[in-house]
Amino acid sequence: MVGIIKNLGQTPLQVNGMPDHIHIAARLRPDMAPATFVQKVKANSSKWINEQGFLPQKFSWQTGGGTFSVSRTHVDAVRHYIKNQKAHHAKKSFRKEYIDILRRNDIEPDPKYLPDFFED
């Protein structure tokens, strides 16, 4: 992921993943929209994973994703959070956390884009 981000001309700050999701903190240049960045990282990483043959089936990311801007004063906290995802998610599921983040930012989760998030 770090190599893909660098190849896109962006600056990776922290990357870490869990079995069901990944977090990336990156400094984006003004000539790349966040949605374009996510699309390119997902496309290039899934291509690489499939070319390497890590899985018996074809790998693909879920549709959609989330991007959030972070003020400079919060970058270290975000990097620390990403680095320590495993411990954090032992206390709070990704599903719960993501919905909470959306709602804290006045974004009502839409089942159309997050269908598996609303299954019990």
Biopython code that builds the backbone (N, CA, C, O; Angstrom):
import numpy as np
from Bio.PDB.StructureBuilder import StructureBuilder

atoms = [
    (1, "MET", "N", (0.829, -1.193, 0.000)),
    (1, "MET", "CA", (0.000, 0.000, 0.000)),
    (1, "MET", "C", (0.874, 1.258, 0.000)),
    (1, "MET", "O", (0.605, 2.214, -0.727)),
    (2, "VAL", "N", (1.923, 1.240, 0.824)),
    (2, "VAL", "CA", (2.796, 2.404, 0.892)),
    (2, "VAL", "C", (3.404, 2.683, -0.481)),
    (2, "VAL", "O", (3.466, 3.835, -0.912)),
    (3, "GLY", "N", (3.851, 1.637, -1.162)),
    (3, "GLY", "CA", (4.419, 1.808, -2.496)),
    (3, "GLY", "C", (3.403, 2.347, -3.490)),
    (3, "GLY", "O", (3.728, 3.200, -4.316)),
    (4, "ILE", "N", (2.187, 1.858, -3.413)),
    (4, "ILE", "CA", (1.122, 2.343, -4.309)),
    (4, "ILE", "C", (0.865, 3.817, -4.053)),
    (4, "ILE", "O", (0.745, 4.600, -4.995)),
    (5, "ILE", "N", (0.781, 4.197, -2.800)),
    (5, "ILE", "CA", (0.529, 5.606, -2.448)),
    (5, "ILE", "C", (1.654, 6.490, -2.970)),
    (5, "ILE", "O", (1.403, 7.554, -3.535)),
    (6, "LYS", "N", (2.882, 6.052, -2.782)),
    (6, "LYS", "CA", (4.032, 6.824, -3.281)),
    (6, "LYS", "C", (4.026, 6.909, -4.805)),
    (6, "LYS", "O", (4.323, 7.960, -5.373)),
    (7, "ASN", "N", (3.683, 5.787, -5.472)),
    (7, "ASN", "CA", (3.618, 5.791, -6.931)),
    (7, "ASN", "C", (2.537, 6.729, -7.470)),
    (7, "ASN", "O", (2.606, 7.174, -8.616)),
    (8, "LEU", "N", (1.552, 7.019, -6.643)),
    (8, "LEU", "CA", (0.513, 7.976, -7.032)),
    (8, "LEU", "C", (0.964, 9.416, -6.765)),
    (8, "LEU", "O", (0.218, 10.359, -7.030)),
    (9, "GLY", "N", (2.172, 9.583, -6.246)),
    (9, "GLY", "CA", (2.700, 10.910, -5.964)),
    (9, "GLY", "C", (2.186, 11.518, -4.672)),
    (9, "GLY", "O", (2.259, 12.731, -4.477)),
    (10, "GLN", "N", (1.664, 10.668, -3.785)),
    (10, "GLN", "CA", (1.115, 11.135, -2.517)),
    (10, "GLN", "C", (2.050, 10.709, -1.382)),
    (10, "GLN", "O", (2.976, 9.926, -1.595)),
    (11, "THR", "N", (1.805, 11.222, -0.193)),
    (11, "THR", "CA", (2.667, 10.943, 0.951)),
    (11, "THR", "C", (1.950, 10.065, 1.971)),
    (11, "THR", "O", (1.015, 10.520, 2.629)),
    (12, "PRO", "N", (2.381, 8.804, 2.109)),
    (12, "PRO", "CA", (1.769, 7.947, 3.137)),
    (12, "PRO", "C", (2.258, 8.370, 4.521)),
    (12, "PRO", "O", (3.449, 8.610, 4.720)),
    (13, "LEU", "N", (1.339, 8.457, 5.464)),
    (13, "LEU", "CA", (1.686, 8.799, 6.841)),
    (13, "LEU", "C", (1.584, 7.586, 7.752)),
    (13, "LEU", "O", (2.424, 7.394, 8.632)),
    (14, "GLN", "N", (0.557, 6.765, 7.545)),
    (14, "GLN", "CA", (0.384, 5.529, 8.322)),
    (14, "GLN", "C", (-0.593, 4.637, 7.572)),
    (14, "GLN", "O", (-1.611, 5.110, 7.068)),
    (15, "VAL", "N", (-0.285, 3.358, 7.501)),
    (15, "VAL", "CA", (-1.148, 2.375, 6.855)),
    (15, "VAL", "C", (-1.192, 1.143, 7.751)),
    (15, "VAL", "O", (-0.159, 0.679, 8.234)),
    (16, "ASN", "N", (-2.382, 0.624, 7.966)),
    (16, "ASN", "CA", (-2.522, -0.608, 8.742)),
    (16, "ASN", "C", (-3.885, -1.207, 8.422)),
    (16, "ASN", "O", (-4.831, -0.485, 8.109)),
    (17, "GLY", "N", (-3.977, -2.510, 8.501)),
    (17, "GLY", "CA", (-5.224, -3.158, 8.155)),
    (17, "GLY", "C", (-5.655, -4.204, 9.153)),
    (17, "GLY", "O", (-4.866, -4.711, 9.951)),
    (18, "MET", "N", (-6.915, -4.501, 9.080)),
    (18, "MET", "CA", (-7.549, -5.562, 9.845)),
    (18, "MET", "C", (-8.116, -6.544, 8.816)),
    (18, "MET", "O", (-8.101, -6.250, 7.620)),
    (19, "PRO", "N", (-8.610, -7.691, 9.251)),
    (19, "PRO", "CA", (-9.145, -8.644, 8.273)),
    (19, "PRO", "C", (-10.295, -8.083, 7.423)),
    (19, "PRO", "O", (-10.494, -8.528, 6.292)),
    (20, "ASP", "N", (-11.052, -7.114, 7.951)),
    (20, "ASP", "CA", (-12.226, -6.631, 7.215)),
    (20, "ASP", "C", (-12.136, -5.181, 6.746)),
    (20, "ASP", "O", (-13.098, -4.662, 6.180)),
    (21, "HIS", "N", (-11.003, -4.517, 6.969)),
    (21, "HIS", "CA", (-10.870, -3.136, 6.508)),
    (21, "HIS", "C", (-9.432, -2.660, 6.633)),
    (21, "HIS", "O", (-8.585, -3.320, 7.236)),
    (22, "ILE", "N", (-9.183, -1.510, 6.054)),
    (22, "ILE", "CA", (-7.859, -0.904, 6.132)),
    (22, "ILE", "C", (-8.016, 0.582, 6.415)),
    (22, "ILE", "O", (-8.984, 1.210, 5.984)),
    (23, "HIS", "N", (-7.059, 1.133, 7.140)),
    (23, "HIS", "CA", (-7.006, 2.571, 7.374)),
    (23, "HIS", "C", (-5.736, 3.106, 6.737)),
    (23, "HIS", "O", (-4.671, 2.500, 6.855)),
    (24, "ILE", "N", (-5.850, 4.229, 6.070)),
    (24, "ILE", "CA", (-4.709, 4.896, 5.467)),
    (24, "ILE", "C", (-4.752, 6.360, 5.874)),
    (24, "ILE", "O", (-5.770, 7.032, 5.710)),
    (25, "ALA", "N", (-3.648, 6.842, 6.401)),
    (25, "ALA", "CA", (-3.480, 8.287, 6.588)),
    (25, "ALA", "C", (-2.457, 8.708, 5.554)),
    (25, "ALA", "O", (-1.355, 8.162, 5.500)),
    (26, "ALA", "N", (-2.819, 9.669, 4.741)),
    (26, "ALA", "CA", (-1.926, 10.131, 3.686)),
    (26, "ALA", "C", (-2.115, 11.630, 3.480)),
    (26, "ALA", "O", (-3.205, 12.172, 3.663)),
    (27, "ARG", "N", (-1.051, 12.263, 3.104)),
    (27, "ARG", "CA", (-1.127, 13.675, 2.729)),
    (27, "ARG", "C", (-1.302, 13.698, 1.214)),
    (27, "ARG", "O", (-0.442, 13.227, 0.470)),
    (28, "LEU", "N", (-2.433, 14.254, 0.768)),
    (28, "LEU", "CA", (-2.729, 14.296, -0.658)),
    (28, "LEU", "C", (-2.352, 15.644, -1.250)),
    (28, "LEU", "O", (-2.575, 16.698, -0.653)),
    (29, "ARG", "N", (-1.784, 15.577, -2.420)),
    (29, "ARG", "CA", (-1.482, 16.801, -3.158)),
    (29, "ARG", "C", (-2.810, 17.383, -3.663)),
    (29, "ARG", "O", (-3.781, 16.647, -3.836)),
    (30, "PRO", "N", (-2.852, 18.679, -3.894)),
    (30, "PRO", "CA", (-4.115, 19.302, -4.319)),
    (30, "PRO", "C", (-4.637, 18.807, -5.670)),
    (30, "PRO", "O", (-5.814, 18.995, -5.979)),
    (31, "ASP", "N", (-3.779, 18.179, -6.476)),
    (31, "ASP", "CA", (-4.226, 17.736, -7.795)),
    (31, "ASP", "C", (-4.886, 16.351, -7.775)),
    (31, "ASP", "O", (-5.219, 15.816, -8.832)),
    (32, "MET", "N", (-5.078, 15.764, -6.589)),
    (32, "MET", "CA", (-5.763, 14.472, -6.513)),
    (32, "MET", "C", (-6.908, 14.547, -5.508)),
    (32, "MET", "O", (-6.696, 14.802, -4.323)),
    (33, "ALA", "N", (-8.097, 14.326, -5.990)),
    (33, "ALA", "CA", (-9.275, 14.317, -5.125)),
    (33, "ALA", "C", (-9.242, 13.066, -4.244)),
    (33, "ALA", "O", (-8.772, 12.016, -4.682)),
    (34, "PRO", "N", (-9.736, 13.169, -3.010)),
    (34, "PRO", "CA", (-9.758, 11.990, -2.132)),
    (34, "PRO", "C", (-10.445, 10.778, -2.758)),
    (34, "PRO", "O", (-9.957, 9.657, -2.613)),
    (35, "ALA", "N", (-11.556, 10.978, -3.444)),
    (35, "ALA", "CA", (-12.266, 9.846, -4.056)),
    (35, "ALA", "C", (-11.409, 9.181, -5.134)),
    (35, "ALA", "O", (-11.419, 7.958, -5.270)),
    (36, "THR", "N", (-10.680, 9.973, -5.887)),
    (36, "THR", "CA", (-9.785, 9.429, -6.911)),
    (36, "THR", "C", (-8.661, 8.641, -6.254)),
    (36, "THR", "O", (-8.289, 7.566, -6.726)),
    (37, "PHE", "N", (-8.126, 9.173, -5.174)),
    (37, "PHE", "CA", (-7.066, 8.483, -4.426)),
    (37, "PHE", "C", (-7.549, 7.108, -3.966)),
    (37, "PHE", "O", (-6.869, 6.106, -4.188)),
    (38, "VAL", "N", (-8.705, 7.057, -3.333)),
    (38, "VAL", "CA", (-9.238, 5.784, -2.841)),
    (38, "VAL", "C", (-9.449, 4.811, -4.001)),
    (38, "VAL", "O", (-9.082, 3.640, -3.905)),
    (39, "GLN", "N", (-10.032, 5.289, -5.083)),
    (39, "GLN", "CA", (-10.287, 4.428, -6.244)),
    (39, "GLN", "C", (-8.977, 3.852, -6.786)),
    (39, "GLN", "O", (-8.901, 2.662, -7.089)),
    (40, "LYS", "N", (-7.958, 4.684, -6.908)),
    (40, "LYS", "CA", (-6.683, 4.221, -7.454)),
    (40, "LYS", "C", (-5.962, 3.269, -6.503)),
    (40, "LYS", "O", (-5.377, 2.280, -6.946)),
    (41, "VAL", "N", (-5.997, 3.554, -5.209)),
    (41, "VAL", "CA", (-5.371, 2.644, -4.237)),
    (41, "VAL", "C", (-6.083, 1.295, -4.267)),
    (41, "VAL", "O", (-5.428, 0.252, -4.261)),
    (42, "LYS", "N", (-7.400, 1.300, -4.298)),
    (42, "LYS", "CA", (-8.144, 0.049, -4.324)),
    (42, "LYS", "C", (-7.873, -0.730, -5.614)),
    (42, "LYS", "O", (-7.651, -1.941, -5.572)),
    (43, "ALA", "N", (-7.890, -0.050, -6.743)),
    (43, "ALA", "CA", (-7.662, -0.722, -8.030)),
    (43, "ALA", "C", (-6.256, -1.308, -8.104)),
    (43, "ALA", "O", (-6.085, -2.469, -8.475)),
    (44, "ASN", "N", (-5.259, -0.517, -7.755)),
    (44, "ASN", "CA", (-3.881, -0.982, -7.842)),
    (44, "ASN", "C", (-3.573, -2.082, -6.825)),
    (44, "ASN", "O", (-2.847, -3.025, -7.139)),
    (45, "SER", "N", (-4.114, -1.972, -5.617)),
    (45, "SER", "CA", (-3.831, -2.997, -4.609)),
    (45, "SER", "C", (-4.541, -4.303, -4.934)),
    (45, "SER", "O", (-3.961, -5.374, -4.754)),
    (46, "SER", "N", (-5.774, -4.241, -5.403)),
    (46, "SER", "CA", (-6.462, -5.494, -5.744)),
    (46, "SER", "C", (-5.778, -6.167, -6.936)),
    (46, "SER", "O", (-5.675, -7.393, -6.981)),
    (47, "LYS", "N", (-5.313, -5.374, -7.894)),
    (47, "LYS", "CA", (-4.574, -5.939, -9.032)),
    (47, "LYS", "C", (-3.316, -6.641, -8.538)),
    (47, "LYS", "O", (-3.029, -7.764, -8.952)),
    (48, "TRP", "N", (-2.567, -5.988, -7.657)),
    (48, "TRP", "CA", (-1.331, -6.572, -7.121)),
    (48, "TRP", "C", (-1.619, -7.855, -6.338)),
    (48, "TRP", "O", (-0.928, -8.859, -6.515)),
    (49, "ILE", "N", (-2.631, -7.823, -5.481)),
    (49, "ILE", "CA", (-2.985, -9.008, -4.687)),
    (49, "ILE", "C", (-3.325, -10.176, -5.605)),
    (49, "ILE", "O", (-2.895, -11.304, -5.365)),
    (50, "ASN", "N", (-4.099, -9.903, -6.659)),
    (50, "ASN", "CA", (-4.486, -10.970, -7.580)),
    (50, "ASN", "C", (-3.300, -11.471, -8.407)),
    (50, "ASN", "O", (-3.189, -12.670, -8.665)),
    (51, "GLU", "N", (-2.426, -10.572, -8.818)),
    (51, "GLU", "CA", (-1.244, -10.989, -9.578)),
    (51, "GLU", "C", (-0.314, -11.859, -8.733)),
    (51, "GLU", "O", (0.337, -12.759, -9.263)),
    (52, "GLN", "N", (-0.246, -11.602, -7.438)),
    (52, "GLN", "CA", (0.624, -12.370, -6.545)),
    (52, "GLN", "C", (0.039, -13.732, -6.206)),
    (52, "GLN", "O", (0.757, -14.616, -5.737)),
    (53, "GLY", "N", (-1.267, -13.913, -6.439)),
    (53, "GLY", "CA", (-1.915, -15.196, -6.168)),
    (53, "GLY", "C", (-2.012, -15.537, -4.692)),
    (53, "GLY", "O", (-1.934, -16.707, -4.317)),
    (54, "PHE", "N", (-2.181, -14.520, -3.847)),
    (54, "PHE", "CA", (-2.276, -14.746, -2.408)),
    (54, "PHE", "C", (-3.528, -15.515, -2.003)),
    (54, "PHE", "O", (-3.544, -16.189, -0.973)),
    (55, "LEU", "N", (-4.568, -15.413, -2.810)),
    (55, "LEU", "CA", (-5.848, -16.029, -2.467)),
    (55, "LEU", "C", (-6.274, -16.991, -3.570)),
    (55, "LEU", "O", (-5.940, -16.778, -4.735)),
    (56, "PRO", "N", (-7.010, -18.052, -3.218)),
    (56, "PRO", "CA", (-7.466, -18.979, -4.249)),
    (56, "PRO", "C", (-8.554, -18.379, -5.149)),
    (56, "PRO", "O", (-8.756, -18.834, -6.275)),
    (57, "GLN", "N", (-9.239, -17.370, -4.652)),
    (57, "GLN", "CA", (-10.280, -16.705, -5.435)),
    (57, "GLN", "C", (-9.827, -15.275, -5.767)),
    (57, "GLN", "O", (-8.861, -14.767, -5.197)),
    (58, "LYS", "N", (-10.537, -14.649, -6.687)),
    (58, "LYS", "CA", (-10.217, -13.278, -7.058)),
    (58, "LYS", "C", (-10.542, -12.341, -5.896)),
    (58, "LYS", "O", (-11.613, -12.430, -5.295)),
    (59, "PHE", "N", (-9.614, -11.449, -5.591)),
    (59, "PHE", "CA", (-9.816, -10.469, -4.524)),
    (59, "PHE", "C", (-10.405, -9.196, -5.106)),
    (59, "PHE", "O", (-10.017, -8.758, -6.189)),
    (60, "SER", "N", (-11.346, -8.606, -4.378)),
    (60, "SER", "CA", (-11.841, -7.274, -4.738)),
    (60, "SER", "C", (-12.289, -6.572, -3.463)),
    (60, "SER", "O", (-12.776, -7.203, -2.524)),
    (61, "TRP", "N", (-12.117, -5.271, -3.451)),
    (61, "TRP", "CA", (-12.562, -4.463, -2.321)),
    (61, "TRP", "C", (-14.061, -4.267, -2.411)),
    (61, "TRP", "O", (-14.646, -4.393, -3.487)),
    (62, "GLN", "N", (-14.684, -3.959, -1.284)),
    (62, "GLN", "CA", (-16.097, -3.615, -1.291)),
    (62, "GLN", "C", (-16.296, -2.329, -2.074)),
    (62, "GLN", "O", (-15.348, -1.570, -2.277)),
    (63, "THR", "N", (-17.500, -2.085, -2.507)),
    (63, "THR", "CA", (-17.839, -0.830, -3.166)),
    (63, "THR", "C", (-17.863, 0.272, -2.114)),
    (63, "THR", "O", (-18.341, 0.065, -0.999)),
    (64, "GLY", "N", (-17.356, 1.415, -2.467)),
    (64, "GLY", "CA", (-17.403, 2.560, -1.562)),
    (64, "GLY", "C", (-16.253, 2.594, -0.586)),
    (64, "GLY", "O", (-15.295, 1.828, -0.685)),
    (65, "GLY", "N", (-16.375, 3.494, 0.347)),
    (65, "GLY", "CA", (-15.351, 3.704, 1.359)),
    (65, "GLY", "C", (-15.588, 5.067, 1.986)),
    (65, "GLY", "O", (-16.538, 5.765, 1.635)),
    (66, "GLY", "N", (-14.744, 5.431, 2.890)),
    (66, "GLY", "CA", (-14.894, 6.728, 3.549)),
    (66, "GLY", "C", (-13.587, 7.478, 3.567)),
    (66, "GLY", "O", (-12.519, 6.888, 3.733)),
    (67, "THR", "N", (-13.673, 8.768, 3.398)),
    (67, "THR", "CA", (-12.492, 9.624, 3.531)),
    (67, "THR", "C", (-12.832, 10.771, 4.461)),
    (67, "THR", "O", (-13.933, 11.320, 4.424)),
    (68, "PHE", "N", (-11.873, 11.118, 5.291)),
    (68, "PHE", "CA", (-12.054, 12.204, 6.244)),
    (68, "PHE", "C", (-10.795, 13.047, 6.257)),
    (68, "PHE", "O", (-9.685, 12.514, 6.271)),
    (69, "SER", "N", (-10.958, 14.340, 6.253)),
    (69, "SER", "CA", (-9.793, 15.207, 6.393)),
    (69, "SER", "C", (-9.484, 15.360, 7.879)),
    (69, "SER", "O", (-10.366, 15.243, 8.730)),
    (70, "VAL", "N", (-8.224, 15.620, 8.168)),
    (70, "VAL", "CA", (-7.766, 15.730, 9.539)),
    (70, "VAL", "C", (-6.901, 16.982, 9.650)),
    (70, "VAL", "O", (-6.041, 17.229, 8.805)),
    (71, "SER", "N", (-7.133, 17.755, 10.680)),
    (71, "SER", "CA", (-6.303, 18.945, 10.869)),
    (71, "SER", "C", (-4.892, 18.520, 11.261)),
    (71, "SER", "O", (-4.687, 17.453, 11.840)),
    (72, "ARG", "N", (-3.944, 19.359, 10.940)),
    (72, "ARG", "CA", (-2.543, 19.075, 11.226)),
    (72, "ARG", "C", (-2.322, 18.721, 12.703)),
    (72, "ARG", "O", (-1.489, 17.874, 13.025)),
    (73, "THR", "N", (-3.070, 19.374, 13.590)),
    (73, "THR", "CA", (-2.886, 19.140, 15.027)),
    (73, "THR", "C", (-3.363, 17.757, 15.469)),
    (73, "THR", "O", (-3.042, 17.316, 16.573)),
    (74, "HIS", "N", (-4.128, 17.070, 14.615)),
    (74, "HIS", "CA", (-4.629, 15.740, 14.963)),
    (74, "HIS", "C", (-3.935, 14.598, 14.221)),
    (74, "HIS", "O", (-4.273, 13.433, 14.431)),
    (75, "VAL", "N", (-2.982, 14.913, 13.369)),
    (75, "VAL", "CA", (-2.324, 13.882, 12.564)),
    (75, "VAL", "C", (-1.634, 12.839, 13.436)),
    (75, "VAL", "O", (-1.757, 11.644, 13.167)),
    (76, "ASP", "N", (-0.919, 13.254, 14.460)),
    (76, "ASP", "CA", (-0.223, 12.277, 15.315)),
    (76, "ASP", "C", (-1.208, 11.330, 15.994)),
    (76, "ASP", "O", (-0.933, 10.135, 16.110)),
    (77, "ALA", "N", (-2.340, 11.841, 16.440)),
    (77, "ALA", "CA", (-3.347, 10.989, 17.080)),
    (77, "ALA", "C", (-3.921, 9.989, 16.078)),
    (77, "ALA", "O", (-4.147, 8.829, 16.420)),
    (78, "VAL", "N", (-4.154, 10.429, 14.859)),
    (78, "VAL", "CA", (-4.687, 9.537, 13.822)),
    (78, "VAL", "C", (-3.653, 8.461, 13.484)),
    (78, "VAL", "O", (-4.006, 7.290, 13.342)),
    (79, "ARG", "N", (-2.401, 8.842, 13.355)),
    (79, "ARG", "CA", (-1.350, 7.861, 13.075)),
    (79, "ARG", "C", (-1.262, 6.829, 14.202)),
    (79, "ARG", "O", (-1.123, 5.634, 13.940)),
    (80, "HIS", "N", (-1.342, 7.278, 15.434)),
    (80, "HIS", "CA", (-1.296, 6.371, 16.591)),
    (80, "HIS", "C", (-2.495, 5.413, 16.554)),
    (80, "HIS", "O", (-2.341, 4.213, 16.780)),
    (81, "TYR", "N", (-3.664, 5.940, 16.274)),
    (81, "TYR", "CA", (-4.863, 5.111, 16.183)),
    (81, "TYR", "C", (-4.695, 4.038, 15.108)),
    (81, "TYR", "O", (-4.973, 2.864, 15.349)),
    (82, "ILE", "N", (-4.243, 4.441, 13.929)),
    (82, "ILE", "CA", (-4.090, 3.485, 12.827)),
    (82, "ILE", "C", (-3.052, 2.421, 13.185)),
    (82, "ILE", "O", (-3.260, 1.237, 12.923)),
    (83, "LYS", "N", (-1.969, 2.830, 13.767)),
    (83, "LYS", "CA", (-0.917, 1.894, 14.151)),
    (83, "LYS", "C", (-1.423, 0.865, 15.160)),
    (83, "LYS", "O", (-0.959, -0.276, 15.170)),
    (84, "ASN", "N", (-2.367, 1.260, 16.002)),
    (84, "ASN", "CA", (-2.861, 0.399, 17.077)),
    (84, "ASN", "C", (-4.292, -0.081, 16.848)),
    (84, "ASN", "O", (-5.048, -0.254, 17.805)),
    (85, "GLN", "N", (-4.665, -0.295, 15.601)),
    (85, "GLN", "CA", (-6.031, -0.726, 15.273)),
    (85, "GLN", "C", (-6.460, -2.000, 15.988)),
    (85, "GLN", "O", (-7.589, -2.094, 16.470)),
    (86, "LYS", "N", (-5.579, -2.963, 16.056)),
    (86, "LYS", "CA", (-5.958, -4.258, 16.632)),
    (86, "LYS", "C", (-6.450, -4.086, 18.073)),
    (86, "LYS", "O", (-7.489, -4.633, 18.444)),
    (87, "ALA", "N", (-5.719, -3.341, 18.866)),
    (87, "ALA", "CA", (-6.126, -3.103, 20.259)),
    (87, "ALA", "C", (-7.413, -2.299, 20.315)),
    (87, "ALA", "O", (-8.286, -2.570, 21.140)),
    (88, "HIS", "N", (-7.532, -1.308, 19.435)),
    (88, "HIS", "CA", (-8.730, -0.474, 19.427)),
    (88, "HIS", "C", (-9.968, -1.294, 19.079)),
    (88, "HIS", "O", (-11.006, -1.172, 19.728)),
    (89, "HIS", "N", (-9.848, -2.133, 18.045)),
    (89, "HIS", "CA", (-11.019, -2.906, 17.608)),
    (89, "HIS", "C", (-11.333, -4.074, 18.537)),
    (89, "HIS", "O", (-12.382, -4.704, 18.398)),
    (90, "ALA", "N", (-10.463, -4.368, 19.461)),
    (90, "ALA", "CA", (-10.804, -5.360, 20.484)),
    (90, "ALA", "C", (-11.876, -4.789, 21.408)),
    (90, "ALA", "O", (-12.612, -5.540, 22.048)),
    (91, "LYS", "N", (-11.964, -3.450, 21.478)),
    (91, "LYS", "CA", (-12.932, -2.780, 22.339)),
    (91, "LYS", "C", (-14.190, -2.340, 21.578)),
    (91, "LYS", "O", (-15.278, -2.277, 22.151)),
    (92, "LYS", "N", (-14.031, -2.037, 20.283)),
    (92, "LYS", "CA", (-15.152, -1.509, 19.497)),
    (92, "LYS", "C", (-15.048, -2.045, 18.079)),
    (92, "LYS", "O", (-13.999, -1.935, 17.444)),
    (93, "SER", "N", (-16.133, -2.625, 17.581)),
    (93, "SER", "CA", (-16.111, -3.203, 16.238)),
    (93, "SER", "C", (-15.968, -2.114, 15.184)),
    (93, "SER", "O", (-16.328, -0.956, 15.400)),
    (94, "PHE", "N", (-15.437, -2.516, 14.048)),
    (94, "PHE", "CA", (-15.314, -1.588, 12.925)),
    (94, "PHE", "C", (-16.681, -1.050, 12.525)),
    (94, "PHE", "O", (-16.836, 0.146, 12.275)),
    (95, "ARG", "N", (-17.658, -1.924, 12.468)),
    (95, "ARG", "CA", (-19.019, -1.524, 12.088)),
    (95, "ARG", "C", (-19.526, -0.402, 12.987)),
    (95, "ARG", "O", (-19.987, 0.632, 12.503)),
    (96, "LYS", "N", (-19.440, -0.614, 14.295)),
    (96, "LYS", "CA", (-19.920, 0.378, 15.259)),
    (96, "LYS", "C", (-19.115, 1.672, 15.148)),
    (96, "LYS", "O", (-19.672, 2.770, 15.156)),
    (97, "GLU", "N", (-17.826, 1.525, 15.048)),
    (97, "GLU", "CA", (-16.968, 2.703, 14.970)),
    (97, "GLU", "C", (-17.266, 3.539, 13.723)),
    (97, "GLU", "O", (-17.368, 4.763, 13.807)),
    (98, "TYR", "N", (-17.403, 2.889, 12.578)),
    (98, "TYR", "CA", (-17.623, 3.620, 11.335)),
    (98, "TYR", "C", (-18.955, 4.369, 11.364)),
    (98, "TYR", "O", (-19.028, 5.531, 10.964)),
    (99, "ILE", "N", (-19.984, 3.712, 11.829)),
    (99, "ILE", "CA", (-21.285, 4.373, 11.932)),
    (99, "ILE", "C", (-21.210, 5.537, 12.916)),
    (99, "ILE", "O", (-21.787, 6.595, 12.664)),
    (100, "ASP", "N", (-20.514, 5.358, 14.019)),
    (100, "ASP", "CA", (-20.340, 6.456, 14.990)),
    (100, "ASP", "C", (-19.603, 7.637, 14.371)),
    (100, "ASP", "O", (-19.988, 8.788, 14.580)),
    (101, "ILE", "N", (-18.542, 7.358, 13.608)),
    (101, "ILE", "CA", (-17.786, 8.438, 12.949)),
    (101, "ILE", "C", (-18.688, 9.193, 11.976)),
    (101, "ILE", "O", (-18.692, 10.424, 11.952)),
    (102, "LEU", "N", (-19.440, 8.462, 11.189)),
    (102, "LEU", "CA", (-20.352, 9.125, 10.245)),
    (102, "LEU", "C", (-21.328, 10.032, 10.990)),
    (102, "LEU", "O", (-21.510, 11.193, 10.623)),
    (103, "ARG", "N", (-21.944, 9.505, 12.019)),
    (103, "ARG", "CA", (-22.950, 10.285, 12.753)),
    (103, "ARG", "C", (-22.339, 11.475, 13.488)),
    (103, "ARG", "O", (-22.963, 12.532, 13.575)),
    (104, "ARG", "N", (-21.121, 11.314, 14.021)),
    (104, "ARG", "CA", (-20.439, 12.443, 14.679)),
    (104, "ARG", "C", (-20.168, 13.574, 13.697)),
    (104, "ARG", "O", (-20.041, 14.733, 14.092)),
    (105, "ASN", "N", (-20.080, 13.231, 12.417)),
    (105, "ASN", "CA", (-19.831, 14.221, 11.384)),
    (105, "ASN", "C", (-21.100, 14.583, 10.617)),
    (105, "ASN", "O", (-21.044, 15.070, 9.488)),
    (106, "ASP", "N", (-22.253, 14.333, 11.257)),
    (106, "ASP", "CA", (-23.559, 14.661, 10.693)),
    (106, "ASP", "C", (-23.817, 14.004, 9.341)),
    (106, "ASP", "O", (-24.422, 14.601, 8.451)),
    (107, "ILE", "N", (-23.346, 12.761, 9.201)),
    (107, "ILE", "CA", (-23.597, 11.975, 7.995)),
    (107, "ILE", "C", (-24.417, 10.764, 8.418)),
    (107, "ILE", "O", (-23.923, 9.904, 9.147)),
    (108, "GLU", "N", (-25.639, 10.693, 7.975)),
    (108, "GLU", "CA", (-26.484, 9.562, 8.334)),
    (108, "GLU", "C", (-26.102, 8.370, 7.455)),
    (108, "GLU", "O", (-26.157, 8.477, 6.230)),
    (109, "PRO", "N", (-25.718, 7.245, 8.045)),
    (109, "PRO", "CA", (-25.349, 6.069, 7.253)),
    (109, "PRO", "C", (-26.496, 5.647, 6.341)),
    (109, "PRO", "O", (-27.651, 5.604, 6.765)),
    (110, "ASP", "N", (-26.182, 5.345, 5.121)),
    (110, "ASP", "CA", (-27.177, 4.954, 4.133)),
    (110, "ASP", "C", (-27.044, 3.459, 3.848)),
    (110, "ASP", "O", (-26.014, 3.025, 3.333)),
    (111, "PRO", "N", (-28.069, 2.662, 4.175)),
    (111, "PRO", "CA", (-28.001, 1.217, 3.932)),
    (111, "PRO", "C", (-27.710, 0.871, 2.473)),
    (111, "PRO", "O", (-27.203, -0.214, 2.188)),
    (112, "LYS", "N", (-28.021, 1.769, 1.559)),
    (112, "LYS", "CA", (-27.746, 1.546, 0.137)),
    (112, "LYS", "C", (-26.244, 1.364, -0.098)),
    (112, "LYS", "O", (-25.834, 0.573, -0.947)),
    (113, "TYR", "N", (-25.428, 2.102, 0.659)),
    (113, "TYR", "CA", (-23.982, 2.038, 0.489)),
    (113, "TYR", "C", (-23.303, 1.137, 1.515)),
    (113, "TYR", "O", (-22.156, 0.734, 1.324)),
    (114, "LEU", "N", (-23.992, 0.824, 2.584)),
    (114, "LEU", "CA", (-23.426, 0.008, 3.650)),
    (114, "LEU", "C", (-24.373, -1.114, 4.045)),
    (114, "LEU", "O", (-24.706, -1.242, 5.223)),
    (115, "PRO", "N", (-24.820, -1.934, 3.091)),
    (115, "PRO", "CA", (-25.857, -2.919, 3.423)),
    (115, "PRO", "C", (-25.444, -3.890, 4.513)),
    (115, "PRO", "O", (-26.254, -4.206, 5.385)),
    (116, "ASP", "N", (-24.215, -4.371, 4.490)),
    (116, "ASP", "CA", (-23.795, -5.337, 5.497)),
    (116, "ASP", "C", (-23.612, -4.708, 6.870)),
    (116, "ASP", "O", (-23.527, -5.423, 7.868)),
    (117, "PHE", "N", (-23.549, -3.392, 6.936)),
    (117, "PHE", "CA", (-23.410, -2.715, 8.208)),
    (117, "PHE", "C", (-24.710, -2.728, 9.007)),
    (117, "PHE", "O", (-24.702, -2.496, 10.216)),
    (118, "PHE", "N", (-25.806, -2.996, 8.342)),
    (118, "PHE", "CA", (-27.087, -2.916, 9.006)),
    (118, "PHE", "C", (-27.692, -4.286, 9.287)),
    (118, "PHE", "O", (-28.833, -4.385, 9.740)),
    (119, "GLU", "N", (-26.931, -5.337, 9.021)),
    (119, "GLU", "CA", (-27.398, -6.684, 9.342)),
    (119, "GLU", "C", (-27.110, -6.964, 10.805)),
    (119, "GLU", "O", (-26.078, -6.543, 11.327)),
    (120, "ASP", "N", (-27.993, -7.656, 11.456)),
    (120, "ASP", "CA", (-27.769, -8.021, 12.859)),
    (120, "ASP", "C", (-27.046, -9.330, 12.986)),
    (120, "ASP", "O", (-26.779, -9.782, 14.099)),
]
sb = StructureBuilder()
sb.init_structure("model")
sb.init_model(0)
sb.init_chain("A")
sb.init_seg("    ")
for serial, (resi, resn, name, xyz) in enumerate(atoms, 1):
    if name == "N":
        sb.init_residue(resn, " ", resi, " ")
    sb.init_atom(name, np.array(xyz, "f"), 0.0, 1.0, " ", f" {name:<3s}", serial, name[0])
structure = sb.get_structure()
